[in-house]
Structure formats: structure tokens, C-alpha cells
Amino acid sequence: MKITTPNGILEGENIEAILKEHGLDCLRGADLTGTDLTSTNLRGTILRYADLTGANLRGANLHGADLTRADLTDADLRGADLHGADLTGANLTGADLTDADLTYADLTDADLTDADLTDADLRNAILRYADLTGANLRGANLHGADLTRADLTGANLTYADLRGADLNGADLSYVILWHANLNGADLSGANLAGAAAGVRSMIRDKRTEPTKSPTTASRTGTH
């Protein structure tokens, strides 16, 4: 296997052998376009600015990996372990992240336009300013996720778990939120224009939690 990097060409039996010989930092800025890395152990690997366009990372172990500004356009990340990974500013346009583990991952300012995150685990993930336009988040677990000022225009959040999520200032225009759980979510300043019909009746967030009026309270008192 040969991998082109800014510092030259690296050779080895496979990528794991190359990492073992040259260290976890040797793939910074590497050209891994279309590479088959199915189930590969890349735990803690530094892949900053790497080109992984169209790469097959299905079931790969990227636990704690540094993918800052990496290009993962159309990459296959189904079932991948990205727990605690740094994906700040990464390009994940059209990537398939179905069933991926993104718990505690940092996706600040990442581009997830049209990405497939069906049933992905995004608990406590950081998605501040992330672009999730048109993304499929059906059944995704976003419990406690930080989506401050994220752009979710036209995203599908059917059956998504958004309990306790921070959606402060997020753009939720034209989203589909059927059967989504938003209990305890912070929707302060969020844009819900054109959201799926009936969604507002399903939202009980910190901003809209109903309170008893004095009149109602007096009616329920003892006589």
C-alpha cells in the first residue's frame, strides 16, 4: 500500500502497518481518496486536513481521532466509531454515517449537508455552527447535544431524540420533526418557520414549558 503525504510517499502492507512504523501523526494531510479502510483501527490517528473523499470507513475505529478540516465528502462511515473524535471544520457533505457512534465528538463548524445520520448516536456531541442542511437524522440520538446556531434547514429529524439539546439560535426552518422528543431542549431564538405541520404542539422546551396562571391556580384550589 502506498500513501501520498505532504512529506512524501509512505509504503507498507496496510495502513495499520504504516502507522505502526511511522507513528499516528504520519497521515496528516494524506491523500486517501477512495481508499478501502473497512474496519481499520485508526484509533487516535491524526488525520488533520487528510483527503478521505469517497473513502470506505465502514466499521472503522476512529475513536478519539483528529479529523480537523479533513475532507470526508461522500465517505462511507456506516457503523464507524467516532467517539470523542475531533471533526472541527470537517467536510462530511453527502457522507453516510448511519449507525455511527459520534458521542462526545466535536463537529463545530462541520459541513454535514445532505449527510445520512440515520440512527446515529450523537449524545453530547458538539455541533455548534454546523451545517446540517438537508441531513437525514431520522432516529438519531442527540440527547444533550450542542447545536447552538447550527443550520438544520430541511433536515429530517423524525423520531430523533433531542432531549436536553441546546438549539439556541439554530435554524430549524422546514425541518421534519414528527415524533421527535424535544423535552427539555433549549429553543431560544431558534427559527421554526415552515417546520412540519403540528410540530409546535409536540414541543415542550425550556422556552415554552407551560405554567399555571393565577386564575387557573385559584380554580384548582380547595373550596
N, C-alpha and C positions, 0 to 999 in steps of 0.2 A: 504494500500500500504506500502511495506517495501523497503527501500533503504539502501544498504550496503555502508558505507563510511569508510575512514581510521580511523575515530573517533568513529565508532560503527554503529549500525543499527537505522535508523530513521523510524518512523511509522506515518501514517496519512491517512486521507480519500483519498487524492490525493497529487500530488507533489506541487500544489499551497498551500495547507493547511500546508504541511511540511515547505515550505519556509516562510510562514506567522508566524509559531511558532518558527522556528529556525534561521531565517534570510537568506539573499541572499548568504551568504558565506558557508552555511552548506553542499553544494553539491560538494565542491572541492574534486576532486579525486574519486567521487562516481561511483559505478558500475550501469550503466543504460543501459546495453546491451539489445537490443531488446525491450526496453520499448516503449509503445504507448503513445506519448506525442503530439498527433494531436491537433493543435490549442491551445496548452497550453501557458499561459502567463509566459514567463521566462525572461521578460524584465529586464536587468541589473543584471541578475543572474551570480554568479561566478561559472563557471564550468571548471576551470583550471584542466588539467590532468584527467578529467572525461572520463569514457569509455562509449561512446554512439554508439558503433558498432551495425549497423543494427537497430538503433532506428528509430521510426516513428515520425518525427518532422514536418510533413506536415502542413503548415499554422501556425506554431508556432511563437510566438512573442519573438524573441531573440535580440531585439533592444538594442544595447549597451552592450550585454552580453560578459563576459570574457571567451573565449573558448581556451585560450592559451594551446598549446600542447594536446588538447583534441583529443580523437580517435573517429572519425565520419565515419569510414570505412563503406561503403555501407549504410549509413544513408539516410533516405528519408526526404529531406528538400525542397520539392516542394512548391513554394509559401511562403516560410518562410521569416520573416522579420529579416534580419541580418544587418540592417543599423548601421554603426558605431561599429559593433562587433569586438572584438579582437580575431583573429584566427591565431595568430602568431605561426608557427610551428605545426599547427593542421594537423591531418591525415584525409583527405577527399577522400581517394582513392575509386573510384567507387561510390561516393555519388551522389544522384540525387538532383541537385539544379535548376531544371527547374523553370523559372519564379521567382526565389528567388531575394529578394532585398538585395544586397551587397554593396550599395552605401556607400562610405567612410569607408568600412570595411578594417581591416588590416590583410592581408593574407601573410605577409612576411614569406618566407621560408616554406609555407604550401605545403603539398603534395596533389595535385589535379589530380593525374594520373588517366586517364580514367573516370574522373568525367563528369557528364552531366550538362552543364551550358546553355542549350538551352534557349534563350530569357531572360537570367538572366540580372539584372541591376547591373553593376559593375562600374558605373560612379564614378570617383575619388577614386577608391579602390586602395590599396597598395598591389601589388603582386610582390614585389622585391624578386628575387631568388626563386620564387615559381616554383614548378614542375607541369606543365600542359601537360605533355606528353600524347598524345592521347586523350586529353579532347575534348568534344563537346561544342563549343562556338558558334554554329550556331545562328545568330540573336542576340547575346549578345551585350549589350551596355557597351563599355569600354572607353567611351569618357573621356579623361583626366586621365585615369588610369596609375599608375606607374608600368610598367612591366620590370624595369631595371634588366637585366641579368636573366630573367625568362626563363625556358625551356619549349618551346611550340612545341617541336618536334612532328610532325604528328598530330597536333591539327586541328580541323575543325573550321575555322573562317569565313565560308560562311555567307555573309550578316552582319557580325559583324561591329559595329561602333567603330572604333579606332581613331577617330578624336582627335588630340592633345595628344594621348597616348605617354608615354615615353617607347620606346622599345630599349633603348640604351644597346647594348651588349646582347640582347635577342637571343635565339636560335630558329629560325623560319624555320629550315630545315624540308622539306617535309610537310609543312603546306598547308592547302587548304584555299585560300584567295579569292575565287570567289565572286565578287560583294562587297567585304569588303571596307569600307570607311577609308582610311588612310590619309586623308587630314590633314596636319599639324603635323603628327606623327613624332617622332624622332627615326630614324632607324640607328643612328650612331653605327657602329660596329656590327650591327645585322647580323646573319647568315641566308641567304635565300637560301642556297644550296638545290636543289631538290624541291623547292616550286612549287605549282601548275602552269602549263604552262600558260603563258600570264599574270601572276600576276605583273611582273615588269612594264608592260605598264599601270597598274592601280594605281601604287603608285606615289603620289606626296607628298613627305615628306620634312622636313626641309633640309635633306641632298641632295635630288635630284631635288629640285624645279628649273625648267629651267630658265635661264637668257638669255637675248638677247646679242649676240656677237656684237662687234663693227661693223663688216661687215653688219650684219642684220640690225642694227640700222641705218647705212648710207643709206641702201636701202629703209628704210621706211620714211626717211626724206623728206622735201619739196624740189622741184627742181625749 
